[in-house]
Structure formats: C-alpha cells, structure tokens
Amino acid sequence: MKIGVITHNYPRFRGDFSGRFVESLSEALVALGHRVMVVAPWDPAYARLPSDHRVEFELYRYAPLARWHRLGYARSMQSDLRLRGMTYLLAPLLFSRGSRAVWQWAERERPDILHAHWLLPNGYVAARAARHFGIPLVVSIPGSDATVAGQNPLFRAMARQTLRQAGLVTANATALRDLAVAQLGADPRKFDLIPYGVDPCALTPSRTGTAELRAQLGIPMDAVVLLAVGRMVPKKGFDVLLRAVARLKEDREWARWHGGLGAARGQALVFGLRWPAQLRHGSSRASGGPELHVVLVGEGDLWRSWQALGAQLGLGERAHWVGQVPADRIAAYYNLADVFVMPAVTRPVTGLAVAVLDAMSCGVPVIASRADGNELAVVHGVTGLLVSEGDDGDLATAIASLADDPARRRQMGLAGRRRVETDLGWPQLAHRYVAHFERLSQDAVNRAINLG
C-alpha cells in the first residue's frame, strides 16, 4: 500500500524526540513492505540522514521567512494546556499552505490511505484532499489536540468536519475517545484504542554503561533509582512524584534516627509522640530501607518551577535534573532505573506516554497513575503498579513497596518486557493499523465500483 502520513511532529535530526512515535510507526509499516511518505512542515532544524527503511518526505514551507517557521515540533503549546500566542498568528498560514501541499501531493501520488497524526492541524489539513480524491482518512488523537479542538467554536467546527470525514479514529486512552465523542461529536463506532508502541529490538535490558552513569550522576551504588521521562508540563504530574519522594525521604530518615520500626514505635509511646499514620499501619517505609534517588529527564515550561519545588521539599542531591537526553542515549537511563514512574494527571486529558513503553521494553517495572492511558500498558500487580491520580501518599506507598523488594521488581520487569514483545511492540501494532487500512481501502474501491 501507499500510505501518506500527515504530521507536524517528526524527528528532524538524530536524537530528536519530536514525533518519535510517528517515525517508529512509519518505519514499522515500511518494514512490512508498504510505501510510506511523510508530509510535514519544513523546519530549519531538519538534518535527516537517509532512513534504513527509506521513508520518503514531502516538506512544505508555510511562511515567507525561515525564522517564521516556529510551529509544530513540540513548540506550539504553552505547557500543553493552551496554544502560544505565535501559534494563533501563524496557524492560518500553516492550515492554508498545508492543505494546498497535501492536496498537490495527493493528486500526484494518489495514496491508498491518508493517516493524520493529531486531529488539528493535520486531520483538517488532510480531510479536504481525502474527500475530493476519495482517499480513506485515518486520524490518530495522541493527546492535547482533542482539548485544543474544543477551546473555541472555529476549532470545534474544524474538528467535527474532520471526524465526519475520517473512516477510522484511533486514540491511546479511553479518556481521549470519550472527550472526542462528548465534546466533538465523534462517532464512537469509528474508534479503536491503539497505544503507541516501542521497538523491542532498539530498547533492550542491558547493564552496559549504567555503573558509569550512576557514578556520573553521583548516585550511590546501593541506592534505588526512580526514573521519570517526559516534558516538564502539568500533565506529567512530576510534582506529585517529587512530593512522594520527599515523604519517603522524611519517613525513612525518621525511622533510621529512631533505630527502626520497633524502637521508634516504642519511643513514640513512651514519650507520647504522635505516630505518623503511614507508620502506624506497618508500612515498609518505616524500616528505613534503601536510599532513594529520582532522575528526571526532559525539559519544558515547568522545568525551573519543579526544580524549585524539589529544593523546597529538601530533596537536594537526591533529585537529578539531567535535561534533554538524545534518543540514541536514552537507553542507558532506562536501564539505570530500578523503577520507572509516570504520575500523569488530567491537565488536560491526554494519552499514554511512549516513555512508559520504553521503560517496559528495558525490563523496568512501572508505577503509573490511573490516567492518560497508562492502563493500556501497565497491568497492575504484574508489570507494575497503578495508583490514584494526583495522590502523592498512594504513590509513595507504591514506590516503597517496590524499593524494598528487589525480587518483585525483577519479576515485574520481566513481565513488562514479555508484554512488549507480544502485544506492544511496533511490529504488532503496525499489523493492527494495516488491517484497518486494507479494510478502508477495500471499502473505498467498493464505493467507487457502485458509483460507476
């Protein structure tokens, strides 16, 4: 099949994280023998090397000056909650030029399928060409685009038009599907919940380089490492993680100061001290346990605010802010981790983070909130633990239970790796997309025959 991928996010250079999941799916489709062409806005940072799988590109310019190309590639939104001011100024150019570019490309190439990632702008950009040329349209809703689409009447109208044209809509969270149905009038029968995946061959369990990385970060060899990966925006909930780690740090230092659980309980009774609620119930946090360090990978609008929060909570050298890590070096960080934590919150509704699957592919157990599609990947008690959204106490208890149980961590990590190999790898997910593409393409052929 000839598949047109319409997107405004795609890795522009080696190590770029922007739209990495779009690239992974595109290359998985090519590996299955299909021809994939990516249509995307040009960006000054593009410096791509030839792809092993020969994904083709059609880049279009939407502004007269290079420095005005500032949309897409994870720059259009403020904290993933609202559009930046420049987006409103440049969006009309992107919509008009993008629509024209997709139309001209579709007229020339006549693809079998148009697959638009993000409802806006790409779904709308592709819908006009899909309707005119009779090409089936698939729209994938990865996250904040569903929220943006409902923020004003114009966007809602554009989104509704796009959803009517689409033959299939995919989402990587039930909340995203429900939002599109309730607020944008999407037909629930058109949906399939397909999470973004991971390449199990690219990210594998390996201890290579992890000892050196631990030393470089100044983390003791016997400390338990908690890893969080993602942009520093509200929906990631990393502030919840920082508060949970601060709780554990305080509790464990308190328990060690009093000589362990038994001695501490006895002294509390003797001196009439109030025994902390989490310790009265025999939580493993009271035993002291291993020292905890949290490593945060990523940048974003809340970078400085969350660093200040970590300092305010007294985490000091227990929190390691490493910033952006190139994609070709991120495997070492996943393999450094004893536990991966994704404490996502609904600010706004969004989908499953690819980082969760990356960690599972490296055999790392995952603690995640019951938000943002995490339940599509994490099997509670098998590959990790699911906790209440925004509850730092619940998160702290879950972290403690795995921090103090290395055998359980290993067991969950192995189970997560198996799940990636059987269900959540890009090869398996690409087959699911192809089955939909072939069905829609055959339906289009049948309609053309009936009309003829």
Phi, psi and omega in degrees: 000153174257115189245124175264123180255117182253121186208163171240008176226126178197143180302125184267343182203167181299127180093354180287133181272347187296117177065030183300326181291330176293317177298316184297316178294318180300315181290327176295323178293320177295321179298336177274002175101011181261156176265126183239128176238126181264124175251118187211158176292140176295150177217142181300339183277355182298122176209057186283145172267159178304133181281142177300327183259005174058048168293135183263157185230143171228100182260134181240146176264138181242356182228152184289336182242143181302322184289348178275351178279087187232014180258159179073187177054044174064029181239356190277342187241151176265111179057023181060021180250326184208160179287143174290157182302320182294334181296318179297326181286321185267342184303318179302324177294317180295315181298313184291313182289322179296317178299317180295318181295317180294319178301309183296320179293316180296322178295323181282317188265335182047066180292161177280332184216142166250122180245107182262123174268124187084130180299312173235136005272343197289324177300315180293320180299323183275337189297320183297314179293321180299317181292315185292318185264001179068034181263128178301140181245130173244132179240128175252131181252102184273343183174249192293346180297328178294322178291314180300321183298337181262009188275343176206160185301323181295312180298321180297318179296318179295319180294317180297319178298317180296315182294328176293323182285329186294138173271338179214138173235127177248149177217152180250033173193140178297327181296325178293316177300313182297322178295316181295325179288313186287318188259337186243002175073023180292148177278115183299338180288344180275353190270147164223132178275104180237110179288157169287153190244205183209152175271106184293346177273334182277326179241112184228157175297127181199137178265001182300123176081355184286326178295318179295320179294320177299316179294320180299322180277350180076035180258124179303149184296333182265004179280150175270128184259123172260131182242137172231132182230129178158170178289146182278078180227159188307321187295341180286336176068026182293340174295326176296318178298315181299319179292323178294317179294322177297320176302311183294320179300314181295314182296316184289321176294323178296316181294318179294323180299325181263014172079024177103175187298311184296312182294319181296319180295319180296316181293325178297321180291318182297315185266003177071026180280152177282122180278125182305141186303319184291339179268334179299332184265015174076024179302145179295347179297334185286344185282001186091286175071179182292155176292140182252135174233140179245129179249124182246119182251126178135168178224172179160185188297334182259012182309305183289323180297318181285329172298317178297322178296317178301318178294318179298326180279357176081023182285331175050236184282359176281344179251128184241112183260100188263354179073204183283136178241127180303149183301328182280001177240357187289335183302324181296326179289318177299317182285341173292329190287142169271328179216136173260137183236127175232089185270047187303149176231160183276074178219076359267194172298134179209186187248181182301130178282134179300331182301329177300315181289324177300316179296316179299322180297331178271008176075031181254129176294150186240132168252122185221154176283163177275062181211164170059032175078008181301330182290345176287341183245315186271121175264113186301128179081355181244301179257357181167203182228140174254135184234168180293139180296130175074008184257098183292334176292315178297319179295319180298318179297318180294318178299315181298320183295326178273326179300325183268006185223080182301324181297318179293323176300314180298317181298315179293321179298317178296320179295322177296317178299317179298321180295323176296317183293330186259330188232327193245012175279153181301323178303316179293317182291325177298321177298322178296317178296316182299321178301318176294315181302315182294321178297313181295322180294319178293322176299320180295320178297316180297320178296319180296322180293317180296321179291328181285000000 
